[in-house]
Amino acid sequence: MTPFDTPDALALNQARMEHLESLGLPFQGKSVLEVGCGVGHFTKWLLETMKVSPPVVCVDGRAENIAELRRRMPDSTDGLVIDLDQAFLPVSCFHIVFCYGFIYHLENPLRVIRELAGAGELLLIESIITGETGRTLTLMNEPSHVSNQGLTPLAHWPSRDWIEDVLHALGFHVYRTPAPEHPDFTGGSSIQRVVLIGSCEPLDNSKLTEVRW
């Protein structure tokens, strides 16, 4: 069993999926770049439940994760092993960039988000945040030997203001969402997570709250 398949990890993913389904965003028939795909739990859900256009292009920095993704879904994905802290994406022009549980593992989050912003029209970000106000990044020591953690011990946890202001600076309309039903989002955990949306075009969706810069 991989770290992505533990009961806690699966419960978090289930809450994330149910939350995203509830927002009513346009997924069906859309092309998707999934960044930090792990072994493909979201990939399978995007294809089978949200009916996105196959193949989902999946990026992960660990070859063993991409190998397991290909074993589980050999015909529905394009898997790319890329350390985005060090290398650039060879692909672009997607409808949706799906970035869940990823940016807080990065050594260079600003550079990576800038690149992801150029790859799609709708950027979906789920991240651990620090809870601090203002544009802050907090350096964290990651257990880089674990396959669902960062590739190096150097990682940065952002504040929500930091993510929102970066997205604004890159030209996105920025939206907050209701909290998924999980302690990491609702305040019942030592971890604090948030879901944010960046869109090239304004979104007419009553479940979203636009954040003005």
Summary of the structure (lengths in Angstrom):
residues: 213
radius of gyration: 15.9
end to end distance: 43.6
largest distance: 44.2
contacts: 656
relative contact order: 0.16
helix: 30%
strand: 25%
